[in-house]
């Protein structure tokens, strides 16, 4: 039994090293010069910390501070609209009785299974007709309407949680003269903290990593997000400063890593409590 356990641990450690190696190489490359990129060693003989300082100001006329501000403004606007719209839609599906409720909820679930590539072209044509290209509106407005990245999943998650809240609370509030919107604000919303935190974390991470969406709709450098700023390091007509590129890409994922590690308990709590009956 002990031998089997030893072999299992050895296999798991080997797989872990294999999976983590690219990340270790990436960290080492952030401290290398261009001449050392092709060397077999993971870390250089001399750590070049200037890759971080030079990479921060490498883009003419801008620093990465500007791109970070752009990214956080966009993500916070998307996050705020997502939490409001998805919670309202989920409350309607879970508590209100309106015609074809089950049909419309099935449509929401169908959009959850629909690949985003299918809607990419018609969505771009629509936003281009509205004059929204090269603005942040193609990201904010869909989330304001409970759409956008992960909207269907967030609605489904919140609906399952609300259904687990006893309806006796609603009935008691109605007896006190509370409206449906009052029930949402005073009863349901305060109890939805665990799943709302989960929705907020996923929304932040998925929109932070939405390089394709940012690439399609944002054209001006002054509106670039961090991901688009990294693209500017790669120029086919000149040498690529790989050390600076890897250094800035390493810095660019720090917010996502910090959010995940400090909030992973809330992710587990929000998912685990979804669908529990009160």
Residue pairs with C-beta under 8 A, 6 or more apart in sequence:
24 42
25 42
26 246
26 249
26 250
27 250
28 41
28 42
28 43
28 44
29 37
29 242
29 243
29 246
30 51
30 52
30 243
30 246
30 247
30 249
30 250
31 43
31 44
31 47
31 48
31 49
31 51
31 243
31 247
32 39
32 44
32 48
32 51
32 242
32 243
32 246
33 44
33 48
33 243
34 239
34 240
34 241
34 242
34 243
36 44
37 242
37 243
48 243
51 241
51 243
51 244
51 246
51 247
52 247
52 248
52 251
54 241
54 244
55 64
55 233
55 241
55 243
55 244
55 245
55 247
55 248
56 63
56 64
56 65
56 248
57 63
57 64
58 233
58 241
58 244
58 248
59 221
59 229
59 232
61 221
62 221
62 222
62 224
62 229
64 226
64 229
64 248
64 251
66 222
67 224
67 225
67 226
67 228
67 229
68 226
70 223
70 224
70 225
70 226
71 208
71 225
71 226
71 227
73 136
74 136
74 139
74 140
74 207
74 225
75 204
75 207
75 208
77 136
77 139
77 140
78 139
78 140
78 143
78 148
78 203
78 207
79 200
79 203
79 204
79 207
81 140
81 143
81 144
82 143
82 146
82 148
82 150
82 151
82 154
82 199
82 200
82 203
83 196
83 199
83 200
83 203
84 144
85 143
85 144
85 145
85 146
85 151
86 146
86 151
86 154
86 155
86 158
86 199
87 158
87 184
87 189
87 192
87 196
88 146
88 184
89 146
89 155
90 154
90 155
90 157
90 158
90 159
90 161
90 162
91 158
91 162
91 184
91 188
92 98
93 101
93 104
93 105
93 108
93 155
93 159
94 158
94 159
94 162
94 163
95 162
95 167
95 170
95 180
95 183
95 188
96 180
105 159
108 152
108 155
108 156
109 152
109 156
111 152
112 152
112 153
112 156
116 149
120 216
123 138
124 133
124 216
124 217
127 133
127 137
127 138
127 217
130 137
132 138
132 141
132 217
133 217
133 219
134 217
134 218
134 219
134 220
134 223
135 217
135 223
136 218
136 223
138 213
138 217
139 148
139 207
139 210
139 213
139 217
142 148
142 151
143 149
143 151
143 203
146 154
146 155
149 203
149 206
149 207
149 210
149 213
150 202
150 203
150 206
153 202
154 199
154 202
154 203
157 195
157 198
157 199
157 270
157 271
157 274
158 192
158 195
158 196
158 199
160 274
160 275
161 192
161 194
161 195
161 270
161 273
161 274
161 275
162 188
162 192
163 275
164 273
164 274
164 275
164 276
164 277
164 278
165 187
165 188
165 191
165 278
166 278
169 183
169 187
170 183
170 187
173 182
173 183
173 186
173 187
174 183
178 186
178 187
194 266
194 269
194 270
194 273
195 270
195 273
195 274
196 270
197 263
197 266
197 267
197 269
197 270
198 266
198 267
198 269
198 270
198 271
199 270
201 259
201 260
201 263
201 266
201 267
202 267
204 256
204 259
205 256
205 259
205 260
208 255
208 256
209 227
209 256
210 227
211 227
211 228
214 224
214 225
214 227
214 228
215 227
215 228
215 231
218 224
218 225
218 228
221 232
224 232
226 252
227 252
229 248
230 245
230 248
230 249
230 252
233 240
233 241
233 244
233 245
233 248
234 240
234 245
